């Protein structure tokens, strides 16, 4: 009366339209159900489990035939041409038709069947025998509540647990990626990993009415032996599905980048001045700083990482002499300093999750003859080391400028001008070099040819400034200078050993053009 459908309202309409009359052709219902459930048009391409449920409140009183005479059962698909039977009671042929359909068709097809005898009027013996011949299950329910329970039992029976069997894994890893470890029972052949994962066991959850299974998790550990980008695209599992067909599923492709770990090393240095006397020490301080770094949090950090063979070399310009070095690791040959400073050992700090190492500090002391020098010109001051990526690296120290003088150069500059009507006050900053005995701030004279001259006389002296062993900086203010004139000055200095030095004449105020 109703073909297979998911439309429950359509089924209800068909049931409500039924009228009770005649007899019961149970065998015909089983025959029609068999052909509907084995219809290859709907099940071949998408195999499914098939169940047949027969509910009756009576017994078989008819059977289907090809013709009325001679007697023969109808077993084909479609509507039977004829039917015969007891009508209000079961003939032996009515029962036998049920048994033949159950045994010859339903049992052989693998369809799981349930025969339910509902109410006292049902023939329990016949239905039990039909269930036996169909390889199915017989159930009896004499009340509506009992029928509800029977259908619940059938429901739970249909959704019994099942397994996906013979799950196996396979993946071939690209060259340049080394296989470190695989799960127990897995095999490694070159770059190929294979292993059995057993079965996936599904369990029915009656609350959610869904099948559930625990995931299978396993780990393959790798490490990159060659830096570069790699695509992992061959991982797959195969398994025997519930329809007994072998299936294969491919894992999603993954791209990984293997980076050769490099130590972030920084080099720097300082000098204790930029101008030095001939007998004064020039101290160059060097620092090799291993900066902190972290690694991927998913990796297991080694306790130590070592940068090996940190070597130093520098050739100083001619005119600079190496007086001493601060460590026995350095060797001096003429103006060249070389040496192995050892290894830099990075240790993992579990608190900050970073690798840390102590800096390497050393110094070189020089003296020089008079001249201007560039220390480290052309990357001549450098360290080399065997980095964590197993490649030798170089880092160059920055260039430094140094000037060696017999006596330093004084300095003179204007730092402030205050106008007061027709006069100004000019403040000068006076800088005297190291070891200055005294300095003289003077005004220049005008020569006959109009040029400016430097004459040390009482008329040209503005003020005298005392010096010291270190650089001396002081300020002096010249007051009440006419704004209508141009004013100039120069600075003379004499060392404690009698050498002299002086600045150029500078303009400290430009006169106002009153015209």
ABEGO torsion letter per residue (X at the ends): XBBBBABAAAAAAAAAABBBBEBBBAAAAAAAAAAAAABAAAAAABBBBBBBBBBBABBBABBBBABAOBBBBBABBEBBABBBEAGABBBAAAAAAAAAAAAAAAAAAGBBBBBBBBEAABBAAAAAAAAAAAGBBBBBBABAAAAAAAAAAAAAAAABBBBBBGBBBBBBBBBGBBBABBBBGBBBBEABBBBBAEBBBBBBBAAAGBBBBBBBBBBBBBBBABBEBBBBAABBBBBBBAAGBBBBBBBBBBBBBBBBBBBBBBBBBBBAEABBBAABBBBBBBBBBBBBBBBBAABBBBABBBBBGBBBBBBBBBGBBBABBABAABBBBEABBBEBAEBBBBBBBAAAGBBBBBBBBBBBBBBBBBEBBBBGBGGABBBBBBBAAGBBBBBBBBBBBBBBBABBBBBBBBABBBBBEABBBBBBBBBBBBGBABBBBBBBBBBAAGBBBBBBBAAABABBBBBBABBBBBBBBBBGBBAABBBBBBBBBBBAAGBBBBBBBBBABBBBBAX
